[in-house]
């Protein structure tokens, strides 16, 4: 079941629930006096494609970085694949493929060399190495460009190479932070076709996006604004009674703004 988690009783830590790949319970993150994420609770089921949407500065990137184990929450708990995000951080990292907004491809290395670098990191050798190269560069349509330097690729091709690099260790869950931001529409569609294929194979995906047409492709959406989660529902449920998803989100955010008045946005 999706929605907000119940607050834990004082002194009672949350426990991972069966059927979930990601479980976030009453999580906050402070950077000095700035609260970037405030008392957020959300769930992602195993095998689900879940979108994270909301206004700029809503705290989406901070939430994804906490789920990916890059930074610890100030309060609350996170489980990924049943593992505690802080106490079992190394186990969590084995479960996930995390692609930040600025993914670290090596611009002077070729497509093949970039993929080889990541396979070296994960200790993939022998016949398995070649199989994964063929598989992940194959469905990314990058096999004809093995010898092209990453710096010479188009924006869309760079993103597909980045995705291939984080898929080589075959994670259970993908965490992607606006992976198609600034990419042309055709390349965006191709990227989402890859995500759809991964989902069909049972992979769980949590992806933030600035494009609401991409939000429509998700099974569930988590709507954030001003460091908090406003809603967790299907795209159809969120836009019910409105002309489209954008109109529904604007209305929901404006209602919160009217209640809160002017204030400071989280990063």
C-alpha positions as CSV (number, residue, x, y, z in Angstrom):
1,X,0.0,0.0,0.0
2,X,1.3,3.4,-0.9
3,X,1.0,6.6,1.1
4,X,2.5,8.2,4.2
5,X,4.0,6.0,6.8
6,X,2.8,6.2,10.3
7,X,5.2,8.0,12.6
8,X,7.2,5.6,14.7
9,X,6.6,5.6,18.4
10,X,9.4,7.2,20.4
11,X,12.3,4.8,20.7
12,X,10.8,2.3,18.3
13,X,12.8,2.0,15.1
14,X,11.0,1.1,11.8
15,X,11.5,-2.3,10.3
16,X,11.6,-3.2,6.6
17,X,8.3,-4.5,5.2
18,X,7.9,-7.4,2.8
19,X,7.1,-6.6,-0.9
20,X,8.9,-3.2,-0.8
21,X,12.2,-2.4,-2.5
22,X,12.4,1.1,-1.0
23,X,11.0,2.2,2.4
24,X,11.4,5.7,3.7
25,X,10.1,6.5,7.1
26,X,9.8,10.0,8.6
27,X,13.1,11.1,7.0
28,X,14.5,14.6,7.3
29,X,17.7,16.1,6.1
30,X,19.2,19.4,7.5
31,X,22.1,21.3,6.1
32,X,22.9,23.8,8.9
33,X,19.8,25.9,9.3
34,X,18.3,24.7,6.0
35,X,15.8,21.8,6.0
36,X,16.1,20.2,2.5
37,X,13.8,17.2,3.3
38,X,11.2,17.4,6.1
39,X,9.5,14.3,7.6
40,X,9.1,12.4,4.3
41,X,7.7,8.9,4.2
42,X,7.2,7.0,1.0
43,X,7.3,3.5,-0.5
44,X,8.4,1.8,-3.8
45,X,7.2,-1.7,-4.4
46,X,9.4,-4.4,-5.9
47,X,9.2,-4.3,-9.7
48,X,7.6,-0.8,-9.8
49,X,8.4,2.2,-11.9
50,X,7.9,5.2,-9.6
51,X,8.4,8.8,-10.5
52,X,9.5,11.7,-8.3
53,X,8.1,15.0,-9.4
54,X,7.8,18.5,-8.0
55,X,9.0,22.1,-8.1
56,X,12.6,23.1,-8.4
57,X,14.3,23.1,-5.0
58,X,11.6,20.8,-3.5
59,X,14.3,18.4,-2.1
60,X,14.0,15.7,-4.7
61,X,17.8,15.3,-5.3
62,X,18.5,15.3,-1.6
63,X,15.9,12.5,-1.1
64,X,17.4,10.4,-3.9
65,X,20.9,10.9,-2.6
66,X,19.8,9.6,0.8
67,X,18.0,6.6,-0.6
68,X,21.2,5.8,-2.7
69,X,23.3,6.0,0.4
70,X,25.3,9.0,-0.7
71,X,24.4,11.0,2.4
72,X,22.8,10.0,5.7
73,X,19.4,11.3,6.9
74,X,19.4,13.7,9.8
75,X,16.4,11.8,11.3
76,X,14.3,8.9,10.2
77,X,15.2,5.6,8.5
78,X,15.6,4.2,5.0
79,X,15.6,0.6,3.8
80,X,16.6,-0.5,0.4
81,X,16.1,-4.2,-0.5
82,X,15.5,-4.9,3.2
83,X,18.9,-3.3,4.2
84,X,19.2,-0.3,6.5
85,X,20.5,2.7,4.6
86,X,23.1,3.7,7.2
87,X,23.9,0.6,9.2
88,X,24.1,-1.6,6.1
89,X,25.3,1.0,3.6
90,X,27.6,-1.4,1.7
91,X,24.8,-3.9,1.3
92,X,22.5,-1.2,0.0
93,X,25.1,-0.1,-2.6
94,X,25.2,-3.7,-4.0
95,X,21.4,-3.4,-4.5
96,X,21.3,-0.2,-6.5
97,X,22.4,1.5,-9.6
98,X,22.5,5.3,-9.0
99,X,22.7,7.9,-11.7
100,X,23.0,11.5,-10.5
101,X,22.2,14.5,-12.6
102,X,25.9,14.9,-13.6
103,X,27.0,11.3,-14.1
104,X,30.8,10.8,-14.2
105,X,31.6,9.5,-17.6
106,X,35.2,9.9,-18.7
107,X,35.0,12.2,-21.7
108,X,38.4,11.2,-23.1
109,X,37.6,7.4,-22.9
110,X,35.7,5.6,-25.6
111,X,32.3,4.1,-25.1
112,X,33.9,0.6,-24.7
113,X,36.6,2.0,-22.3
114,X,34.0,3.7,-20.1
115,X,32.0,0.4,-19.8
116,X,35.2,-1.6,-19.2
117,X,36.1,0.8,-16.4
118,X,32.8,0.2,-14.6
119,X,33.0,-3.6,-15.1
120,X,36.5,-3.4,-13.6
121,X,35.1,-1.7,-10.5
122,X,32.5,-4.4,-10.1
123,X,34.9,-7.3,-10.8
124,X,33.1,-8.6,-13.9
125,X,35.5,-10.8,-15.9
126,X,35.7,-13.5,-18.5
127,X,32.8,-14.5,-20.7
128,X,30.3,-12.7,-18.4
129,X,32.1,-9.4,-19.2
130,X,31.6,-9.8,-23.0
131,X,28.0,-10.9,-22.5
132,X,27.2,-7.8,-20.5
133,X,28.9,-5.5,-22.9
134,X,26.8,-7.0,-25.8
135,X,23.6,-6.8,-23.7
136,X,23.8,-3.3,-22.2
137,X,25.4,-1.5,-25.1
138,X,23.2,-3.5,-27.5
139,X,19.8,-2.4,-26.3
140,X,21.3,1.1,-25.8
141,X,22.1,1.1,-29.5
142,X,25.7,2.0,-28.7
143,X,27.5,-1.0,-30.2
144,X,28.3,0.8,-33.5
145,X,30.0,3.5,-31.4
146,X,32.4,1.5,-29.3
147,X,35.5,3.5,-30.4
148,X,33.9,6.9,-30.1
149,X,35.0,9.0,-27.2
150,X,32.3,9.8,-24.7
151,X,33.0,13.5,-25.1
152,X,32.0,13.3,-28.8
153,X,28.6,11.7,-28.1
154,X,25.3,13.5,-28.2
155,X,23.5,14.3,-24.9
156,X,21.1,11.5,-25.4
157,X,23.9,9.0,-26.2
158,X,25.8,10.1,-23.2
159,X,22.8,9.4,-21.0
160,X,22.3,5.9,-22.5
161,X,26.0,5.1,-22.0
162,X,25.7,6.3,-18.4
163,X,22.7,4.0,-17.9
164,X,24.6,1.1,-19.4
165,X,27.5,1.7,-17.0
166,X,25.3,1.5,-13.9
167,X,23.5,-1.5,-15.2
168,X,26.5,-3.7,-15.7
169,X,26.5,-5.0,-12.2
170,X,22.7,-5.8,-12.6
171,X,21.3,-4.0,-9.6
172,X,17.9,-4.7,-8.2
173,X,16.8,-1.1,-8.2
174,X,17.7,1.9,-10.3
175,X,17.7,5.4,-8.8
176,X,17.9,8.1,-11.5
177,X,18.0,11.8,-10.9
178,X,16.4,13.7,-13.9
179,X,18.3,11.5,-16.4
180,X,16.8,13.0,-19.5
181,X,17.0,16.7,-18.5
182,X,18.0,18.7,-21.5
183,X,17.9,15.7,-23.9
184,X,16.1,15.9,-27.2
185,X,12.6,14.3,-27.4
186,X,13.6,11.3,-29.5
187,X,16.5,10.4,-27.2
188,X,14.2,10.8,-24.2
189,X,11.7,8.4,-25.7
190,X,14.5,5.9,-26.4
191,X,15.8,6.2,-22.8
192,X,12.4,5.5,-21.4
193,X,12.0,2.5,-23.7
194,X,15.1,1.1,-22.0
195,X,13.6,1.7,-18.6
196,X,10.4,0.0,-19.7
197,X,12.4,-3.0,-20.8
198,X,14.2,-3.1,-17.4
199,X,11.0,-2.9,-15.6
200,X,9.5,-5.8,-17.6
201,X,12.5,-7.9,-16.4
202,X,11.6,-7.2,-12.8
203,X,13.8,-4.2,-12.0
204,X,12.5,-1.6,-9.6
205,X,13.0,2.0,-10.7
206,X,12.7,5.3,-8.9
207,X,13.3,8.3,-11.2
208,X,12.9,12.0,-10.8
209,X,11.9,14.0,-13.9
210,X,11.1,17.5,-14.9
211,X,9.0,16.3,-17.8
212,X,5.4,15.5,-16.9
213,X,4.9,13.4,-20.1
214,X,7.5,11.1,-18.5
215,X,5.5,11.2,-15.2
216,X,2.6,9.8,-17.1
217,X,4.7,6.7,-17.9
218,X,5.1,5.9,-14.2
219,X,2.9,3.5,-12.2
220,X,3.1,5.8,-9.2
221,X,4.1,9.4,-8.6
222,X,5.6,11.0,-5.5
223,X,4.8,14.7,-5.6
224,X,7.2,17.0,-3.6
225,X,7.2,20.6,-2.8
226,X,9.0,22.7,-0.2
227,X,10.9,19.7,1.2
228,X,7.8,17.7,1.8
229,X,5.7,15.0,0.1
230,X,2.3,16.4,-0.9
231,X,0.9,13.3,-2.5
232,X,1.6,9.7,-3.5
233,X,-0.7,8.3,-6.1
234,X,-1.0,7.1,-9.7
235,X,-0.8,9.8,-12.4
236,X,-4.5,9.3,-13.2
237,X,-5.4,9.7,-9.5
238,X,-3.4,12.9,-9.2
239,X,-4.9,14.5,-12.3
240,X,-8.5,13.4,-11.6
241,X,-10.8,16.4,-12.1
242,X,-8.1,18.3,-14.0
243,X,-7.3,18.7,-17.7
244,X,-3.9,17.1,-17.4
245,X,-1.1,16.3,-14.9
246,X,0.5,19.7,-15.1
247,X,-2.7,21.5,-14.2
248,X,-3.3,19.2,-11.3
249,X,0.2,19.6,-9.9
250,X,0.1,23.4,-10.3
251,X,-3.2,23.5,-8.5
252,X,-1.9,21.3,-5.6
253,X,1.2,23.4,-5.2
254,X,-0.6,26.7,-5.3
255,X,-3.0,25.4,-2.6
256,X,0.0,24.7,-0.4
257,X,1.5,28.1,-1.2
258,X,-1.7,29.8,-0.3
259,X,-1.7,28.0,3.0
260,X,2.0,28.6,3.8
261,X,2.5,32.1,2.3
262,X,5.9,33.2,1.1
263,X,8.8,31.2,2.5
264,X,12.2,29.7,1.7
265,X,12.6,26.9,-0.7
266,X,14.8,23.9,0.1
267,X,17.7,23.0,-2.2
